């Protein structure tokens, strides 16, 4: 960064801090919080003021009353800026606030500022277009995430049915698609420390969302043979998961090359086996008979488990045996063992994360009868803490 540009940015920051210091404290304004926020989103593209970043997070955690002043302050700061370092730091700060474990944060809804058409006004277009694309993509993800958190908070007490899981799965996959669009576009960006810091935050978010996707797919597979409509949605979601698996592999390879620290911890990503997709397709096509879910309540089976087993039939499986699915109601939850139940090993043991890497050795297989534990071996950057 040229010396005159750094000096101009520092003067702007000091002026903004002075204005916040002489402003009147109210329900909508907190001068101390504003000063910390301005320092955390300074014009200096060579460093991040982690001390003031943590001060902002501490204020938000202290009381819900500080959330409104924070929203007002970051909104005013972001709407006035035409500098990509300020905009990127503001987005990372907002990203970190989502993980402050404050319920009121989930009620923000759409972000209080708009970067969908952001353009750096201090750099020529030939040099700034990559940063503009990065900020627009990052904003699109955070805005969608904030809206999703708001909708989830309103429907927190809703039914945890398979349809609800499928809807959440689709939302998670949409968020992952938006995350994969956040990437440095030019060689200069790949050497910028601030961009690498932002990419670290993105990688951590991908860890979190991808583990939830795996858990939801595993949950869906355990009840896949109960409704053809839901099976069709699940089939579409699994095709999308395969597509995203390829994109994830390319994304993390790019991150490793440019030196994003947390990307080195992500194990190899694998596609869902073709034979498992074929089984679900047979459910959608009606080749596997299903027992209506409505009949379970009529028979007084409340509190019992619904499991899927196989009986001899006319439909050939991928292994050449004659098998057919049957829905069974039992008083006990059935836990399948790979050596005892071939159906469980066929559909339930597909693994998105390969165990061929050292990182994956501690990652559980994503089975349809187990809950997936998120993979958090990596070091969390200061901007995002779980």
ChimeraX attribute file (.defattr): number of C-alpha atoms within 10 A of each C-alpha:
attribute: neighborCount
match mode: 1-to-1
recipient: residues
	/A:1	8
	/A:2	6
	/A:3	8
	/A:4	9
	/A:5	13
	/A:6	15
	/A:7	13
	/A:8	11
	/A:9	18
	/A:10	16
	/A:11	13
	/A:12	15
	/A:13	19
	/A:14	15
	/A:15	12
	/A:16	16
	/A:17	20
	/A:18	13
	/A:19	14
	/A:20	20
	/A:21	15
	/A:22	9
	/A:23	12
	/A:24	11
	/A:25	13
	/A:26	9
	/A:27	9
	/A:28	15
	/A:29	19
	/A:30	20
	/A:31	20
	/A:32	16
	/A:33	21
	/A:34	23
	/A:35	22
	/A:36	20
	/A:37	26
	/A:38	24
	/A:39	22
	/A:40	24
	/A:41	27
	/A:42	23
	/A:43	26
	/A:44	22
	/A:45	20
	/A:46	12
	/A:47	13
	/A:48	21
	/A:49	15
	/A:50	13
	/A:51	12
	/A:52	18
	/A:53	23
	/A:54	18
	/A:55	16
	/A:56	24
	/A:57	22
	/A:58	15
	/A:59	17
	/A:60	23
	/A:61	18
	/A:62	12
	/A:63	11
	/A:64	14
	/A:65	14
	/A:66	19
	/A:67	20
	/A:68	17
	/A:69	21
	/A:70	23
	/A:71	19
	/A:72	16
	/A:73	22
	/A:74	21
	/A:75	16
	/A:76	13
	/A:77	19
	/A:78	21
	/A:79	14
	/A:80	11
	/A:81	16
	/A:82	15
	/A:83	23
	/A:84	22
	/A:85	23
	/A:86	21
	/A:87	28
	/A:88	25
	/A:89	28
	/A:90	22
	/A:91	21
	/A:92	22
	/A:93	21
	/A:94	21
	/A:95	24
	/A:96	21
	/A:97	23
	/A:98	22
	/A:99	15
	/A:100	16
	/A:101	13
	/A:102	16
	/A:103	13
	/A:104	16
	/A:105	21
	/A:106	20
	/A:107	17
	/A:108	17
	/A:109	16
	/A:110	16
	/A:111	18
	/A:112	15
	/A:113	17
	/A:114	15
	/A:115	19
	/A:116	15
	/A:117	10
	/A:118	21
	/A:119	21
	/A:120	19
	/A:121	12
	/A:122	11
	/A:123	13
	/A:124	9
	/A:125	13
	/A:126	7
	/A:127	13
	/A:128	18
	/A:129	17
	/A:130	18
	/A:131	25
	/A:132	23
	/A:133	20
	/A:134	22
	/A:135	26
	/A:136	21
	/A:137	20
	/A:138	26
	/A:139	28
	/A:140	20
	/A:141	23
	/A:142	21
	/A:143	21
	/A:144	18
	/A:145	23
	/A:146	21
	/A:147	18
	/A:148	20
	/A:149	20
	/A:150	19
	/A:151	14
	/A:152	15
	/A:153	14
	/A:154	12
	/A:155	10
	/A:156	10
	/A:157	8
	/A:158	9
	/A:159	10
	/A:160	9
	/A:161	10
	/A:162	21
	/A:163	17
	/A:164	12
	/A:165	19
	/A:166	20
	/A:167	14
	/A:168	17
	/A:169	25
	/A:170	20
	/A:171	16
	/A:172	19
	/A:173	19
	/A:174	15
	/A:175	21
	/A:176	20
	/A:177	17
	/A:178	18
	/A:179	22
	/A:180	20
	/A:181	16
	/A:182	21
	/A:183	24
	/A:184	22
	/A:185	14
	/A:186	13
	/A:187	10
	/A:188	11
	/A:189	19
	/A:190	19
	/A:191	13
	/A:192	13
	/A:193	15
	/A:194	19
	/A:195	23
	/A:196	20
	/A:197	20
	/A:198	23
	/A:199	25
	/A:200	23
	/A:201	22
	/A:202	24
	/A:203	22
	/A:204	23
	/A:205	16
	/A:206	20
	/A:207	19
	/A:208	15
	/A:209	19
	/A:210	23
	/A:211	19
	/A:212	20
	/A:213	22
	/A:214	24
	/A:215	21
	/A:216	22
	/A:217	23
	/A:218	25
	/A:219	22
	/A:220	22
	/A:221	21
	/A:222	20
	/A:223	17
	/A:224	25
	/A:225	26
	/A:226	21
	/A:227	19
	/A:228	20
	/A:229	13
	/A:230	19
	/A:231	25
	/A:232	17
	/A:233	16
	/A:234	27
	/A:235	21
	/A:236	14
	/A:237	19
	/A:238	20
	/A:239	14
	/A:240	15
	/A:241	24
	/A:242	17
	/A:243	13
	/A:244	21
	/A:245	20
	/A:246	13
	/A:247	15
	/A:248	22
	/A:249	16
	/A:250	13
	/A:251	19
	/A:252	22
	/A:253	17
	/A:254	15
	/A:255	22
	/A:256	15
	/A:257	11
	/A:258	16
	/A:259	16
	/A:260	23
	/A:261	17
	/A:262	22
	/A:263	24
	/A:264	15
	/A:265	20
	/A:266	25
	/A:267	20
	/A:268	19
	/A:269	21
	/A:270	18
	/A:271	18
	/A:272	18
	/A:273	15
	/A:274	9
	/A:275	15
	/A:276	17
	/A:277	16
	/A:278	15
	/A:279	19
	/A:280	23
	/A:281	19
	/A:282	16
	/A:283	23
	/A:284	21
	/A:285	12
	/A:286	13
	/A:287	15
	/A:288	19
	/A:289	17
	/A:290	17
	/A:291	14
	/A:292	11
	/A:293	12
	/A:294	8
	/A:295	10
	/A:296	14
	/A:297	10
	/A:298	9
	/A:299	8
	/A:300	9
	/A:301	14
	/A:302	11
	/A:303	12
	/A:304	14
	/A:305	13
	/A:306	20
	/A:307	19
	/A:308	18
	/A:309	15
	/A:310	15
	/A:311	10
	/A:312	11
	/A:313	13
	/A:314	11
	/A:315	15
	/A:316	12
	/A:317	16
	/A:318	14
	/A:319	9
	/A:320	8
	/A:321	12
	/A:322	14
	/A:323	19
	/A:324	17
	/A:325	20
	/A:326	16
	/A:327	18
	/A:328	13
	/A:329	15
	/A:330	13
	/A:331	11
	/A:332	11
	/A:333	12
	/A:334	12
	/A:335	11
	/A:336	16
	/A:337	11
	/A:338	13
	/A:339	8
	/A:340	9
	/A:341	13
	/A:342	14
	/A:343	18
	/A:344	21
	/A:345	16
	/A:346	17
	/A:347	21
	/A:348	22
	/A:349	18
	/A:350	21
	/A:351	18
	/A:352	22
	/A:353	23
	/A:354	19
	/A:355	17
	/A:356	10
	/A:357	13
	/A:358	13
	/A:359	18
	/A:360	18
	/A:361	13
	/A:362	11
	/A:363	18
	/A:364	17
	/A:365	22
	/A:366	23
	/A:367	23
	/A:368	25
	/A:369	17
	/A:370	15
	/A:371	16
	/A:372	21
	/A:373	14
	/A:374	16
	/A:375	18
	/A:376	15
	/A:377	12
	/A:378	15
	/A:379	12
	/A:380	14
	/A:381	15
	/A:382	14
	/A:383	22
	/A:384	21
	/A:385	15
	/A:386	11
